[in-house]
Amino acid sequence: MNAFYYLIPVSLLLGTAGLGLFLWSMRNNQYEDLDGASERILYDEDVPAPPRGKEASGTH
């Protein structure tokens, strides 16, 4: 029963911290563009890979 005296304030503190971080992220527009990163990876310019050396190609 004595553990509740420690666990309840700790859980309230963690919950308040989580809520504070969520509200901070909302104010700083962290959720503004949810689809942008997933679409940017599809339409990224293709850059040719650099040529491989003899050691990397497996020929000796």
N, C-alpha and C positions, 0 to 999 in steps of 0.2 A: 504494500500500500504506500510505503514511503517513496517508492520509485515514481509514482504518479506526480509527486511534487516537483520532480525534476523533468519528467518527460513531457508534461503538459506545457510548461513555458518554452521548452526547446522546440516542440512541435509548432507552437504559435509563432515563435521567432523564425523558424524555417519557412512556414507558410507566408508570413509577412514579407520575408526576403524574396521569396519566389514571386509573390504578387507585385512587389516593387520592381523587380527586374522585368517582369512582363509589361508593366505600365511604362517603364523606361523605354523598352524596345518599341512599344506602340508610338510613343511620342517622337522617337527618332526615325520613324518610317522604315523599320526593319522588315515589315510585311507588305511593303508597297508593291513590289514586283515579284510575285511568287513564281510565275512561269518564265521569267526572263532567262534565268540560268539554264533551265532545261531546253529552251529553244536556241540559245546561243551556242550550245555544244553541237547542235545539229547543223547549224548554218555557219560554222567556223570555216575560215579559209583553209584549204588543204595545203600544207607546206610539205614538199618532198623531203623524205628522210635523207640524212647525210649518207654518203657511200660508206660501206663497211670496209674495214681493213682486212688484211689476209688472216689475222688471228681470229677475227669474229666470223668469217665466212666458213671456216673449217678446212680450207685448203692449205697445205704446207709446202 
